[in-house]
Amino acid sequence: MKFFIDTADRAEIADLVATGLVDGVTTNPSLVAKSGRNFLETVKEICALVAGPVSAEVTATDAPTMLEEGRRLAAIASNVAVKVPLTPDGLKVCRTLADEGTMVNVTLCFSAAQALLAAKAGARFVSPFVGRLDDVGATGMELIREIVAIYRNYPALKTEVLVASVRNPLHVVEAAKLGADVATLPPAVLRQMFAHPLTDKGLAAFLADWAKTGQSILGPGGAVRAAAE
Ligand code: E4P
């Protein structure tokens, strides 16, 4: 499963890219507003930090303007994935950009029927929003199950299921069990995935016992002395 980071915060991205666990980045207009920075400059900087796809969203709602915006975004770097909303105009633009060789991420997907349309329109990614479905009393993960199953029936469809609106590590684990291609994680969720109290407790015990040996792996003659004793 690929992990994308769901943020427009350059410092957060740089920090998490250093873990070697980040395969791409997703942004949206709300995340850009939160960063307080210039959108086009931010996209350019993020594209230089990450080798994988960087989703940048159009903000027009009519197809001609959306297409113009999409082309402008795609010209920033070869790893830009233009994000369009799941509307008739959005899917029209998706088809045109996909035919031009641009990666498209179709966003705001809330039903299997919509996901089928996105795939037919040539989307490289479709983004079903699990957290927002959970928020309204639906089961977001049920949508992932349906989309993955439908796409599996048609191997010719190359659209990847990008699980979005992820709120916790359990969302990621459940999506992985279902075989979703990608999950885009808020930085806090990726950090939460490292955490387990037994890891902390076990490490503390190992270090305490190691301290009793008085040895140092890197200290003068440490390893040699340990072997000789
Ligand atoms: C990512 O592409 C989406 O825009 C994002 O995951 C939405 O998350 P939210 O529902 O927490 O705003």
Residues whose N, C-alpha, C, O or C-beta is under 5 A from the ligand:
A	BS01	E4P	D6 T26 T27 N28 S127 G131 R132 A164 S165 V166
